[in-house]
Amino acid sequence: MLQTFLKITFRNFLRQKLYTFLNIFGLALGLAATIIIITFSTHELTYDQFHKKSESIFMAYKERITPNETQATYDTW
């Protein structure tokens, strides 16, 4: 049963190459974006968590005003 299903699927992939490529490319792109978002979120949520007193660490937000623009900077205390 499984072998028949795989054979039919493979034949459909060969007949509709563009549709197959778009589906696989979309799936790969979606998985890559999900992995990047999860990695970024995990990094941001666990920032400075390896310290013993990590709840005492604060991040200060400053704006540096230059003649051309305003720059946002962050410092850790």
C-alpha positions in Angstrom: 0.0 0.0 0.0 2.7 2.4 1.0 4.8 1.5 -2.0 1.9 2.2 -4.4 1.2 5.5 -2.7 4.9 6.6 -3.1 5.0 5.4 -6.7 1.8 7.5 -7.5 3.3 10.5 -5.7 6.6 10.3 -7.5 4.8 10.1 -10.9 2.8 13.2 -10.1 6.0 15.0 -9.1 7.5 14.1 -12.5 4.4 15.3 -14.4 4.0 18.6 -12.6 7.5 19.8 -12.1 6.8 23.5 -11.6 4.0 22.9 -9.1 6.2 20.4 -7.2 9.1 22.9 -7.2 6.9 25.7 -5.9 5.5 23.5 -3.1 8.9 22.3 -2.0 10.5 25.7 -2.2 7.6 27.2 -0.2 7.9 24.6 2.4 11.7 25.0 2.7 11.3 28.8 2.9 8.6 28.5 5.6 10.7 26.1 7.7 13.8 28.3 7.4 11.9 31.4 8.5 10.4 29.5 11.4 13.8 28.3 12.5 15.3 31.8 12.3 12.4 33.4 14.2 12.7 30.7 17.0 16.4 31.1 17.2 16.2 34.9 17.4 13.4 34.8 20.0 15.3 32.3 22.2 18.4 34.5 22.1 16.5 37.6 23.0 14.5 35.9 25.8 17.6 34.3 27.4 19.9 37.3 27.2 22.3 37.5 30.2 20.5 34.5 31.9 23.8 32.7 32.6 24.7 35.1 35.4 24.0 34.2 39.0 21.9 37.3 39.7 20.5 37.8 36.2 17.3 39.4 37.6 19.5 42.3 38.8 20.8 43.1 35.3 19.0 46.0 33.5 19.4 47.3 30.0 19.4 51.1 29.6 18.1 52.7 26.5 19.7 55.9 25.3 19.2 58.2 22.4 22.3 59.9 21.0 21.4 63.0 19.0 23.8 63.8 16.2 23.5 66.6 13.7 22.1 64.2 11.1 20.0 61.7 13.0 19.1 60.2 16.3 20.8 56.9 17.2 19.3 54.4 19.6 21.9 52.7 21.9 21.6 50.1 24.6 23.9 49.6 27.5 24.0 46.8 30.1 24.6 47.6 33.7 
